[in-house]
C-alpha cells in the first residue's frame, strides 16, 4: 500500500489541523478541552444536534457522546435538552459560553488557515478548499 494514498494523506493533514487547534486552545481559557471534545464540537459546527447524530458522525457510542456532552455541560459549554421533535432524544445545544467558544474557535481556525496560506500560498489553499468542497457523490 502506498504511503501517499489519498485517505492516508487526508487523515494526516486532518491530524495536523487538530494538533494546531489544540495548541491554540492550550494557551487560552478553554485549555480543558480534550481532543475528543474538540472533534465533537467541530462536528456540531455551531449548530444544535442530537446525541444519536453526533454518535453517528463521530463513529462512537451514544454513551461516549453522552459522557463528553455531560463533561462539556459541567464546564458550561453545552447543554442537553429534550428534543422539541419529540421522543426521548436529547438535543445538544450551546450555552452562551459555548457560543463564545465557537466564535473563538472560528477565529483560531482562520489564523491557522492564514499560516497555512503563508506556507503553501493562498492560491493553493483556495484550490484545496475548492476541491474538498466539490460534490464527490
Secondary structure, 3 states (H helix, E strand, C coil): CCCCCHHHHHHHHHHHHHHHHHHHHHCCCCCCCCHHHHHHHHHHCCCCEEHHHHHHHHCCCHHHHHHHHHHHHHCCCEEEEECCCCCCCEEEEECHHHHHHHHHHHHHHHHHHHHHHHHHCHHHHHHHHHHHHCCCC
